[in-house]
Amino acid sequence: MAALAGCEGITNQSFEASPVGLSTDAQERLQLREVSQDTLSFSESAADGNVSVSVTSHTAVYSRAAALGGL
């Protein structure tokens, strides 16, 4: 078995983006309203099972029409 110098502990990693959104004040000033939020996670493992990675991201959708009373 061979190992790369300094690469211990990289076999199982998880990354998650911090959710970012507009404050209520910013939404009012920009005439936007949040209409949906979603979280997406993706995981992948190597065929031998020795390496796995998980990535999570967050999204938010804003609408000017919704803020102005439309759909």
C-alpha positions in Angstrom: 0.0 0.0 0.0 1.2 3.5 -0.8 0.1 6.8 0.8 0.8 10.3 -0.2 2.7 12.5 2.3 0.3 14.9 4.1 -2.8 13.4 2.6 -4.1 11.6 5.7 -7.8 12.3 6.5 -8.9 13.2 3.0 -10.7 9.9 2.4 -14.0 11.1 3.8 -14.9 14.7 3.2 -18.1 16.7 3.5 -18.6 20.3 2.3 -21.6 22.5 2.9 -22.1 26.0 1.6 -23.6 28.4 4.1 -27.0 29.6 3.1 -27.1 33.2 1.9 -30.2 35.2 1.5 -31.5 38.8 1.4 -32.6 40.4 4.6 -36.2 41.5 4.9 -35.0 45.1 4.6 -33.0 44.4 1.5 -36.0 42.6 -0.1 -38.2 45.6 0.6 -35.7 48.1 -0.9 -35.2 45.9 -4.0 -38.9 45.1 -4.3 -38.3 41.4 -4.1 -39.9 38.6 -2.2 -38.4 35.1 -1.6 -40.6 32.6 -3.2 -38.7 29.4 -2.6 -35.7 27.8 -1.0 -34.0 24.5 -1.7 -31.1 22.4 -0.5 -29.3 19.9 -2.7 -26.9 17.3 -1.5 -24.7 15.1 -3.6 -22.6 12.2 -2.3 -20.1 10.1 -4.2 -18.0 7.2 -3.2 -15.1 5.4 -4.9 -15.7 1.9 -6.2 -13.4 0.5 -3.5 -15.3 2.4 -0.8 -12.1 4.1 0.5 -13.0 7.6 -0.6 -16.3 9.4 -0.2 -17.3 13.0 -0.7 -20.5 14.8 0.2 -21.4 18.3 -1.1 -24.5 20.4 0.0 -25.6 23.6 -1.5 -28.5 26.0 -0.9 -30.5 28.1 -3.3 -33.1 30.8 -2.9 -35.4 32.3 -5.6 -36.7 35.8 -5.4 -39.5 37.4 -7.4 -40.3 41.1 -8.1 -43.8 40.2 -9.3 -44.6 38.4 -6.0 -43.4 41.5 -4.1 -45.6 43.8 -6.1 -48.7 41.6 -5.5 -48.5 39.5 -8.7 -47.9 35.8 -9.1 
